[in-house]
Amino acid sequence: MEYPSGFPQQSRAAVEAEEVRASRDFEQARQKIPRSMYGPGKDLAAEVRRYILRIYGVFVQEACKLGGVWGIDRIRSCARAFLSMLTSKASSEKGYDTGGSAYLGQLRRLRTMTSHVNGAILPDVMNEFKKSLKWQESEDALLKVAEAQAERGTVTGAETNEIGQTLSPEVPRKRGRPAISLERKRKALEAKQRTGGTNKSAAKILYGTEHPTLRQIKNAPSILKHYQKSLAMKKS
């Protein structure tokens, strides 16, 4: 899993533990889905969404514990970025079956749940997320933090980094290029190499935003160049 900077190790462990539990339950549920010669359908899609939202819900709970030092805008932004990453990962790793009679023994995949262009969750998938109880519980948790911060008027307390060192909220973090996953780099490179691909389309995927800044667009070629060099080195 990919986590935002400053997300505590204990919170990461809680999310990872839920992923293991959710994955076990998902595999059990998958076995009970009736096989169809037409491939996986809405039942499997529903189980994939249930798997995603269980993990997302724990991430939100843990992120909300940082409400004393993270602003609600940061918590919500990190939660949405995590959900996009998780949905893409789950769609790839869980969205298939091997049953049926037409293509016995072959992987038959669900329709992708995220955009090939920018990695965003597709609108119909997001609409299904929003109908679920798990989604509402997560939204309630975010609302509670927002209301508390609105009443308090400020963010207080101290944040700890991954190795347990205390970070003073009064001292701003140094700015720097955010960590970009290899999966994002791969998708960005593919988008750039397509007919009509641009640095802007690559930057959207690299930084997970519909509106990349000029600096992000300018950085995209350099990031992809280094990524291609690393791929070439691995092959040599």
PyMOL commands that set and color helices and strands:
alter all, ss='L'
color gray80, all
select helices_A, chain A and resi 9-32+42-64+72-94+123-130+133-152+182-193+199-207+214-235
alter helices_A, ss='H'
color red, helices_A
select strands_A, chain A and resi 96-97+108-109+159-160+166-167
alter strands_A, ss='S'
color yellow, strands_A
deselect
rebuild
show_as cartoon
